[in-house]
Amino acid sequence: QVQLAESGGGLAQPGGSLRLSCAASTSIFGWLVMGWHRQAPGKLREEVATVTPGSSTVYADSVKGRFTISRDNSKSTIYLQMNSLKPDDTAVYYCSAFDIRDSGRNNVWGQGTQVTVSS
């Protein structure tokens, strides 16, 4: 069983930075593909970045070069460092996890944290 808890959202100015954290309560963190997704008002949820158990990463084109996803297996936690923020980054950000051994890739979701980029 996996439970996820995000933190670190808030208000940032354009060009600013925020760091999100997602702590996983689980004994199988080493098997989990972790990710960040976001959903802006009136839009579909989109994948922002993922990190595998081996720390391979994938990013959406819209955040490449600005966001960095990382994981600390000793703390069962992942992070999303967001730099050069833009108003278009405003959204609720959700942490996700699925067991790499699960062929169905069934995601578990956190409750979400609001990120607002505005001057």
C-alpha positions as a Markdown table, in Angstrom:
| # | Residue | x | y | z |
|---|---|---|---|---|
| 1 | Gln | 0.0 | 0.0 | 0.0 |
| 2 | Val | 1.2 | 3.5 | -0.9 |
| 3 | Gln | 0.2 | 6.8 | 0.5 |
| 4 | Leu | 1.6 | 10.1 | -0.8 |
| 5 | Ala | 1.7 | 13.5 | 0.8 |
| 6 | Glu | 2.8 | 16.6 | -1.2 |
| 7 | Ser | 4.1 | 19.9 | 0.3 |
| 8 | Gly | 5.8 | 23.0 | -0.8 |
| 9 | Gly | 3.3 | 24.7 | -3.0 |
| 10 | Gly | 2.5 | 28.4 | -2.8 |
| 11 | Leu | 2.8 | 31.7 | -4.6 |
| 12 | Ala | 5.8 | 32.7 | -6.7 |
| 13 | Gln | 6.5 | 35.5 | -9.0 |
| 14 | Pro | 7.3 | 35.0 | -12.6 |
| 15 | Gly | 10.9 | 34.0 | -12.9 |
| 16 | Gly | 10.9 | 32.7 | -9.4 |
| 17 | Ser | 11.4 | 29.3 | -7.9 |
| 18 | Leu | 9.6 | 26.8 | -5.8 |
| 19 | Arg | 10.4 | 23.3 | -4.6 |
| 20 | Leu | 7.7 | 20.6 | -4.1 |
| 21 | Ser | 8.2 | 17.5 | -2.0 |
| 22 | Cys | 6.3 | 14.3 | -2.0 |
| 23 | Ala | 6.7 | 11.9 | 0.9 |
| 24 | Ala | 5.7 | 8.3 | 0.3 |
| 25 | Ser | 4.5 | 6.1 | 3.2 |
| 26 | Thr | 5.3 | 2.6 | 1.9 |
| 27 | Ser | 7.7 | -0.3 | 2.2 |
| 28 | Ile | 8.2 | -0.6 | -1.6 |
| 29 | Phe | 9.5 | 2.8 | -2.5 |
| 30 | Gly | 12.4 | 1.2 | -4.3 |
| 31 | Trp | 10.0 | -0.3 | -6.8 |
| 32 | Leu | 8.0 | 2.8 | -7.5 |
| 33 | Val | 8.1 | 5.0 | -10.6 |
| 34 | Met | 7.3 | 8.4 | -9.1 |
| 35 | Gly | 6.0 | 11.4 | -10.9 |
| 36 | Trp | 4.5 | 14.9 | -10.9 |
| 37 | His | 1.4 | 15.8 | -12.8 |
| 38 | Arg | -0.5 | 19.1 | -12.8 |
| 39 | Gln | -3.9 | 20.3 | -13.6 |
| 40 | Ala | -4.8 | 23.9 | -14.4 |
| 41 | Pro | -8.4 | 25.2 | -14.2 |
| 42 | Gly | -10.4 | 24.0 | -17.3 |
| 43 | Lys | -7.6 | 21.8 | -18.5 |
| 44 | Leu | -6.8 | 18.1 | -18.4 |
| 45 | Arg | -4.2 | 16.7 | -16.0 |
| 46 | Glu | -0.8 | 16.5 | -17.7 |
| 47 | Glu | 2.3 | 14.7 | -16.8 |
| 48 | Val | 5.2 | 17.0 | -15.8 |
| 49 | Ala | 8.0 | 14.7 | -14.9 |
| 50 | Thr | 8.8 | 11.2 | -13.8 |
| 51 | Val | 11.7 | 9.4 | -12.2 |
| 52 | Thr | 12.2 | 5.6 | -12.1 |
| 53 | Pro | 13.6 | 3.6 | -9.3 |
| 54 | Gly | 17.0 | 3.9 | -11.0 |
| 55 | Ser | 16.6 | 7.7 | -11.2 |
| 56 | Ser | 16.0 | 7.9 | -14.9 |
| 57 | Thr | 13.9 | 11.0 | -15.7 |
| 58 | Val | 11.5 | 12.2 | -18.3 |
| 59 | Tyr | 10.1 | 15.7 | -18.6 |
| 60 | Ala | 7.3 | 17.3 | -20.5 |
| 61 | Asp | 8.6 | 19.7 | -23.2 |
| 62 | Ser | 7.0 | 22.6 | -21.5 |
| 63 | Val | 9.2 | 22.3 | -18.4 |
| 64 | Lys | 12.5 | 20.9 | -19.8 |
| 65 | Gly | 15.4 | 23.0 | -18.7 |
| 66 | Arg | 13.4 | 24.7 | -15.9 |
| 67 | Phe | 12.2 | 21.8 | -13.7 |
| 68 | Thr | 14.2 | 19.1 | -12.1 |
| 69 | Ile | 12.7 | 15.9 | -10.5 |
| 70 | Ser | 14.8 | 13.9 | -8.1 |
| 71 | Arg | 14.3 | 11.2 | -5.5 |
| 72 | Asp | 15.9 | 10.4 | -2.1 |
| 73 | Asn | 15.4 | 6.7 | -1.5 |
| 74 | Ser | 16.6 | 7.0 | 2.0 |
| 75 | Lys | 13.7 | 9.3 | 2.8 |
| 76 | Ser | 11.1 | 7.8 | 0.4 |
| 77 | Thr | 10.7 | 11.2 | -1.0 |
| 78 | Ile | 10.7 | 12.9 | -4.4 |
| 79 | Tyr | 11.2 | 16.5 | -5.2 |
| 80 | Leu | 10.4 | 18.9 | -8.0 |
| 81 | Gln | 12.6 | 21.9 | -8.2 |
| 82 | Met | 10.9 | 24.5 | -10.3 |
| 83 | Asn | 12.9 | 27.4 | -11.6 |
| 84 | Ser | 12.1 | 30.2 | -14.1 |
| 85 | Leu | 8.4 | 29.9 | -13.3 |
| 86 | Lys | 5.9 | 31.2 | -15.7 |
| 87 | Pro | 2.2 | 32.1 | -15.1 |
| 88 | Asp | 1.3 | 29.1 | -17.3 |
| 89 | Asp | 2.8 | 26.9 | -14.6 |
| 90 | Thr | -0.1 | 27.8 | -12.3 |
| 91 | Ala | -1.9 | 24.6 | -11.4 |
| 92 | Val | -2.6 | 22.0 | -8.8 |
| 93 | Tyr | 0.4 | 19.7 | -8.7 |
| 94 | Tyr | -0.1 | 16.0 | -7.9 |
| 95 | Cys | 2.4 | 13.4 | -6.9 |
| 96 | Ser | 1.9 | 10.0 | -8.4 |
| 97 | Ala | 3.4 | 6.5 | -7.9 |
| 98 | Phe | 3.1 | 3.1 | -9.5 |
| 99 | Asp | 4.9 | -0.1 | -8.9 |
| 100 | Ile | 7.3 | -0.8 | -11.8 |
| 101 | Arg | 6.3 | -4.5 | -11.5 |
| 102 | Asp | 2.7 | -3.6 | -12.2 |
| 103 | Ser | 1.9 | -4.1 | -15.9 |
| 104 | Gly | -1.2 | -2.1 | -15.5 |
| 105 | Arg | 0.7 | 1.0 | -14.2 |
| 106 | Asn | -2.0 | 1.8 | -11.8 |
| 107 | Asn | -1.1 | 5.2 | -10.3 |
| 108 | Val | -1.7 | 6.2 | -6.7 |
| 109 | Trp | -2.2 | 9.9 | -6.2 |
| 110 | Gly | -1.5 | 12.5 | -3.6 |
| 111 | Gln | -4.0 | 15.1 | -2.6 |
| 112 | Gly | -2.3 | 17.9 | -4.6 |
| 113 | Thr | -0.7 | 21.2 | -3.8 |
| 114 | Gln | -1.5 | 24.5 | -5.4 |
| 115 | Val | 1.2 | 26.4 | -7.2 |
| 116 | Thr | 0.3 | 30.0 | -8.3 |
| 117 | Val | 2.7 | 32.1 | -10.4 |
| 118 | Ser | 1.7 | 35.7 | -10.5 |
| 119 | Ser | 3.1 | 39.2 | -10.0 |
